[in-house]
Amino acid sequence: VYGNSKKMVIDENDIPLDNSLYGSSKICSEILAKALYLKHEIPISICRLGQVYGPMDHNYGRLVPSIISSLLQKEEPFFKSSLDTKINLLYIDDALSALLLIINDINFNESKFEFINVNSHYSYSIYNVFSRIKNISGSSIKIQNSNVKINESTSIIINQKLKAKFKWFEKTYIDEGLHKTFDYYKNLKKKNYEKIKSFTFD
């Protein structure tokens, strides 16, 4: 919902502004949720998640699955954004632990409407993420082309409310999370290969 903000640091008090259809649909849903709260006083906590990654994500349009898939196929990854674009990556287990804390905090006798950023405290360039996954994979593939610069946002979205109110902190740091994720896709590819080998043709 924050779009390509020109602010260096973004928190929950910043006005959402995203001109894409995807971002606009999220902003619309937040407006409808607030209308529901104002009319019926239903307590609502809206979680604005950053980029979540981890095993079992089969959307290969996302950054981490796309890089891993390309390296396993011995191909150069395709990047939608500039390689120096900074992103926050949050491992799935940490995202779930935050969401559970927020859900368990909901009290239907309390009237509240709040936004909570759920994302990692750390940010990495896309090239840095690629380099880390490449080291884990042992691949020798290099980036040959200069990718199209579409999203050059360097804003950092902070999660101070999540830390202050819920005493939450992430437990899975980037290399551990990427290693677990890579192992999942590597084993998945091996299982699919063995499944294909087991087929018999008349």
TORLUMSE-259420 format. One record per atom (N, C-alpha, C): x, y, z; residue in one letter. Coordinates in steps of 0.05 Angstrom, whole numbers, plus 5000, padded with zeros to 4 digits. Layout:
XYZa/...
REM end
This chain:
501649765000v/500050005000v/501750255000v/504250245008y/505950485010y/506950564982y/506950374963g/507950444936g/510850524936g/511650674916n/514450764915n/514751044929n/514651024955s/514751274971s/517551404968s/517551664969k/520051814968k/521351844996k/519851765016k/520951785043k/522951565048k/524951615064m/527051415069m/525951205089m/524451305109v/523451125130v/520351145130v/518950915130i/516050915129i/515050765154i/513050885167d/511650745189d/508650745184d/507150635203e/504250605200e/502750865197e/503951085205n/502651345203n/502751475176n/504451355158d/504751475131d/502251405115d/501451585098i/499051555082i/499651355059i/498051145056p/498550955034p/497951085007p/499651034988l/499351144961l/500650964941l/499050794927d/500150614907d/498350624883d/499450694860n/497850724835n/497450464820n/498650244829s/498249994815s/495549884822s/494449704805l/491849584811l/491949414836l/494249274840y/494549104863y/494549264889y/496249474889g/496449644913g/493849794918g/492549884897s/489950034900s/487849854912s/487849594904s/485849414915s/486249374945s/488749374953k/489349344982k/488449594997k/488949824986i/488050074999i/485050085001i/483649994980c/480749994981c/479649805003c/480949575006s/480149385026s/480549505054s/482649655058e/483149785083e/480949995090e/480150145069i/477950345072i/475350205080i/474749985067l/472349835074l/472449725102l/474749625110a/475149525137a/474649745158a/475649985152k/475250205171k/472350285172k/470950275150a/468050335150a/466550135167a/467349885166l/466149665182l/466649725212l/469049805218y/469749875246y/468050115256y/467850325239l/466450565248l/463450505252l/462350335236k/459450275237k/458750085259k/460449875262h/459749655281h/461649635305h/463749805305e/465749795327e/467049525330e/467449385308i/468849135309i/471849185310i/473249085330p/476149135331p/477649015307p/479249175294i/480649085270i/483549165271i/485248965266s/488149015263s/488848945235s/489849135219i/490649075192i/493649035191i/494448805182c/497248745181c/498348795153c/500248975151r/501549035126r/504148885124r/504048655110l/506348475109l/508248565088l/510848525094g/512948565074g/513148315057g/515548275046q/515948045028q/516647795045q/514647615046v/515047365061v/516147155043v/518046995052y/519146775036y/519546535053y/519946305040g/520446055054g/519445815038g/519745575049p/518845335034p/515945345027p/515245185007m/512445144998m/511145374984m/512745574976d/511745794960d/512145724931d/510045664917h/510245574889h/509545794870h/509646044879n/509346274861n/512146354852n/512846254828y/515546304818y/515946584806y/513846744810g/514147024802g/515447184825g/515547074849r/516747204871r/519847184870r/521147374883l/524047394881l/525547134889l/525147044913v/526746814923v/526246564908v/523646484904p/523146234888p/524246254859p/524046494847s/524946524820s/528046494818s/529446604837i/532446584837i/533246284841i/532046164861i/532745884867i/532045704843i/529645734832s/528845574809s/530745604785s/531645854780s/533445904758s/536145764763s/537145794787l/539845674793l/539745374792l/537545254801l/537244964800l/537044864771l/536045034753q/535944964725q/538345064709q/540345164725k/542845264713k/542345494693k/540445664700e/539845894682e/540246154698e/540746364682e/541046624695e/538346734703e/538046824728p/535446924737p/534547174722p/531947214720f/530847454708f/529847634731f/530647884731f/529948064753f/528048284742f/525948334757k/523948534748k/524848814756k/526648834776s/527449094786s/530449124785s/531349364790s/534149424791s/535449264813s/537949164808l/539348994827l/540049134853l/540049404852d/540749544877d/538249624893d/535849534884t/533449584899t/533549444926t/532949584947k/533049474974k/530249344981k/530349104993i/527848975001i/528048865029i/525848835042n/525748695068n/524648415063n/526048215072l/525147935069l/524647815097l/522247715101l/521547595127l/520847305123l/522247135139y/521846845137y/519046765146y/517846575134i/515046495139i/514446445168i/516246305182d/515746235210d/515546495227d/517146685221d/517046945236d/514547105230d/513747085204a/511247225197a/508847105211a/508746835213l/506546705227l/506546765257l/508946765269s/509146825298s/508047105304s/508647295286a/507647575290a/504547575286a/503547445266l/500647445261l/499147315284l/500247095296l/498946965318l/498847145343l/501047305348l/501047495370l/498847705366l/498547795341i/496548005336i/493747895338i/493247655328i/490647525330i/489847485359i/491747385375n/491147325403n/490747575420n/491447805409d/491148055423d/488348175419d/486848075399i/484248185393i/482348135416i/481148355425n/479148335447n/476648465436n/474548305434f/472048405422f/470548595440f/471548635464n/470348845482n/471849105479n/473849105463e/475549345459e/475049465431e/474549715430s/474149855404s/476849965394s/477849845372k/480349945362k/480549895332k/482050065319f/482750025290f/485650105287f/487249915278e/490149975277e/491449845253e/493649955245f/495449845224f/497949745237f/498949515229i/501449415239i/503149315217i/505549425214n/507449325194n/508649065204n/508548855188v/509648595195v/511848545174v/514248605181n/516548565163n/519148555178n/521248485163s/523848455176s/525048735182s/526648735202h/528148985210h/530349035190h/531248825176y/533648855158y/532848875129y/534449015114s/533949035085s/536448955070s/535948855046y/538148755029y/537648835000y/539748884985s/539348934957s/538648674943s/537348694920i/536648454905i/539148304897i/541248454890y/543748314883y/544948164907y/544648284931n/545648144955n/544147884960n/541547894956v/539847644959v/540747434939v/541147524914f/542047334894f/544747214901f/546647374911s/549247284918s/549147074941s/547447124960r/547146944983r/546046674974r/544046674957i/542846424947i/544846284929i/546346434913k/548346314895k/550446174912k/551346294934n/553346164951n/552245904963n/549745914972i/548545684984i/548345454963i/547645524938s/547245324917s/549945214906s/552045374909g/554645284897g/554745344867g/552845494857s/552645554829s/554845744820s/555645724794s/557645904783s/556446104763s/553746104762i/552346284743i/552846574751i/553346734730k/553747024734k/551547174720k/551047414730i/549047584717i/550447734693i/549447674669q/550747774645q/549548044636q/546948074641n/545648314631n/545048514653n/544848774645s/543948974664s/540948984662s/539548924684n/536648894683n/535249164682n/532849154672v/531249394669v/530649514696v/530949774699k/530449904725k/527449994726k/525949844741i/523049894743i/522450014770i/523349894791n/522749974818n/525350044832n/525850294836e/528350374849e/527950494877e/525750414889s/525150504916s/527250414936s/528150594953t/530050514974t/528850565001t/526250595003s/524950645028s/525150405046s/525350455072i/525450245092i/522850265108i/521350045109i/518850025125i/519549915152i/519050065173i/519849985200i/517449855215i/518149675234n/516149525248n/516249585278n/516549835285q/516849915313q/514449845330q/512049865319k/509649805334k/509549505341k/510349335322l/510349045327l/512348975349l/514549115350k/516549055370k/515749175397k/514749415397a/514149555422a/511649435436a/509549385420k/507049285432k/507048995438k/508248835420f/508148545422f/510748415430f/512848575433k/515548475441k/516448265421k/515648295396w/516348105375w/519148165363w/520547955356f/523047995341f/523347745324f/524647785301e/524947555283e/527247375293e/526747115290k/528646915300k/530346785277k/529346815253t/530646685230t/532046895213t/534646895214y/536047095198y/536546995170y/537347175153i/537147145124i/538546895114i/540946835122d/542346605111d/541146345120d/540246325145e/538846085154e/536246045139e/534646255136g/532146235121g/532446155092g/534446285079l/534946215051l/535945935048l/537545845067h/538545565066h/536245365068h/534445415087k/532145235090k/530345235065k/530045475053t/528345505030t/529645365006t/532245405002f/533645274980f/533544974982f/533944865006d/533844575010d/531044465003d/528944615009y/526244525002y/525944494972y/526744704957y/526444694927y/528244484915y/530644454926k/532544254916k/531343974919k/530243914943n/528943654948n/526443614931n/525043834926l/522643824910l/523343754881l/525443874871k/526343814843k/527143514841k/528543424862k/529543144862k/527142954862k/525043014879k/522742844880k/521242834853k/520943074841n/519643084815n/521142924794n/523842944795y/525442794775y/525042494779y/525042404805e/524742124810e/521942024802e/519942204805k/517242134797k/517042094767k/518442274752i/518442244723i/519841994714i/522041924728k/523641684721k/521941434725k/520141444745s/518541204751s/516341154731s/515741344713f/513641304693f/514541094673f/512740934664t/513340734642t/511540794618t/512640774595f/511240834571f/511040584553f/508640534542d/508240304524d/509040384496d/
REM end
